[in-house]
Amino acid sequence: MKKVIVKNNEGIMIAGSSEYQDPSAWIAECVANNYWGLPGEYTVEIEDILAQVEQEQINAEALAYLASTDWLVIREMDAGIPCPAEVKTERAAARARIVR
């Protein structure tokens, strides 16, 4: 997955798009139609964001698991009813998977 960032000569982003497998056709169309100005007035950067998107999904799943089991930890603190050991183990593993 690719992210395209177009900046003017002052370094200010003037266009951006993401979730392209191959953005070359879109970029070619924009250049041909001078959507961003004349050649030389801007720069085009292409960034591979696949790893970032995959990590965001891992983070979302881990955070959802933590949220769904928070009540067990609160119940243990509030009422003294032990949280199952496997839940504690999995919560620790979920926290370890989160990368910010």
C-alpha positions, 0 to 999 in steps of 0.5 A: 500500500502506498501513500502519495504526498505532493509538496510545493517548493516551500515544502507545504503539502498541496495534495495527498492520497493513500491506499494505492497499490500502484499510484503511478497512473494517478500521478501520471494523470495529475502531472499530464493535467497540471493539477499541481502546477507546472513541472518543477513547482512541486515534488512527489513523494511515494511512501510505502505504508503497508507496515503502518496499516498492518500495525494499526490493525494489530493495535486496534485488535489488541486495544479491543481485547483489553477493553473487553476484559477491563471489567475482569481487572476492575472486578478483581480490584473492586470485589476481590474476585480473581481475574483468570490467569490466562486473561492476565497473560493474554492482556500482557501479550496484547499490550506487548503487541501495541506499537505507537 
